[in-house]
Amino acid sequence: MEKTNVGITNIIGEGTEVTGKVFVPGSVRIDGRVDGEVTITEMMTVGRSGNLKGTITTKDAVVGGRIEGTLNVKNRIELQKTAKVSVDMNCKLLVIEEGVVFDGTCSMTKGSDKQEPLKPKA
């Protein structure tokens, strides 16, 4: 039988603090604090009270809280209006709502995992 991950499979609740190396096979909602190296195989949702610091790798991300460090996303990042991020991001698709506080860099891939620099228009 094939295992499928539907919806959020893990929750780190408000008031919870996790430090170290974290691996989530599936999706996670973070409303607490996480510091360290975080790997999530599916969707990461950071609630308004969520606070992450470190190196984060995931397939997709929706951020409404705070992130500081490096954010490597294979597909799509959505920064909601309550997000405050100080990160170096890598992704294919990026959505930023009005009101986001963003400090850092963003590198985007174009349909593949290989980085291709944008060429200026002549």
C-alpha positions in Angstrom: 0.0 0.0 0.0 1.3 3.4 -0.9 1.6 5.9 1.9 0.4 9.5 1.2 0.8 12.6 3.3 -2.4 14.6 3.4 -2.7 17.7 5.5 -0.5 18.6 8.5 1.0 15.5 10.1 2.9 17.2 12.9 2.4 20.3 15.1 5.0 22.2 17.2 2.6 24.2 19.5 2.9 27.7 20.9 5.2 27.6 24.0 7.1 24.6 22.7 10.9 25.0 22.1 12.9 22.6 20.0 16.7 22.9 19.5 19.0 20.7 17.4 18.5 18.6 14.2 14.9 18.1 13.3 13.5 15.8 10.5 9.8 15.7 9.7 8.6 13.0 7.2 5.5 14.9 6.0 4.1 18.3 6.8 4.4 20.4 10.0 2.8 23.5 11.5 5.1 25.5 13.7 3.6 27.8 16.3 6.5 27.5 18.8 10.2 28.1 18.6 12.7 25.9 16.6 16.4 26.5 16.5 18.8 24.3 14.4 18.8 22.3 11.2 15.3 21.5 10.1 14.3 19.2 7.2 10.7 18.7 6.2 9.7 16.4 3.3 6.4 18.2 2.4 4.8 21.5 3.6 6.0 23.7 6.4 3.5 26.2 7.8 4.8 28.8 10.3 2.0 30.4 12.3 2.0 34.0 13.5 3.6 32.9 16.8 6.1 30.6 15.1 9.8 31.4 15.3 12.5 29.5 13.4 16.3 30.1 13.4 18.8 28.1 11.5 18.9 26.2 8.2 15.5 25.0 6.9 14.9 22.7 4.0 11.4 21.8 2.8 9.3 21.2 -0.3 6.8 24.1 0.2 6.5 26.9 2.8 3.8 29.2 4.1 5.2 31.7 6.6 3.2 34.0 8.9 5.8 34.2 11.7 9.5 34.8 12.0 12.4 33.1 10.3 16.1 33.8 10.6 18.8 32.0 8.7 18.7 30.0 5.4 15.5 28.8 3.8 15.8 26.2 1.0 12.5 25.4 -0.6 12.2 23.0 -3.6 9.0 24.6 -4.9 6.9 27.5 -3.4 7.3 30.0 -0.6 4.4 32.2 0.5 5.2 35.0 2.9 2.0 36.2 4.6 1.5 39.8 5.7 2.5 39.0 9.3 5.8 37.4 8.3 9.1 38.9 9.5 12.0 37.1 7.8 15.8 37.7 7.8 16.9 34.9 5.4 18.8 33.8 2.4 16.0 32.0 0.4 16.2 29.6 -2.5 12.9 28.6 -4.3 11.2 28.2 -7.6 8.1 30.3 -6.8 7.7 33.2 -4.4 4.5 35.0 -3.2 4.9 38.0 -0.9 1.9 39.7 0.6 1.9 43.4 1.3 3.2 44.1 4.8 5.9 41.5 4.9 9.2 42.5 6.5 12.0 40.9 4.4 15.7 41.3 4.9 18.0 39.1 3.0 18.4 37.6 -0.4 16.3 35.4 -2.7 17.6 33.1 -5.5 15.0 31.6 -7.7 15.3 28.6 -10.0 13.6 28.4 -13.4 11.8 25.0 -13.6 14.8 23.0 -12.6 17.2 22.6 -9.6 20.0 24.1 -11.6 20.6 27.8 -11.0 20.6 29.9 -14.2 21.5 33.6 -13.9 19.0 36.1 -15.4 20.3 37.8 -18.5 19.7 41.6 -18.9 17.4 42.7 -21.7 19.2 44.5 -24.5 
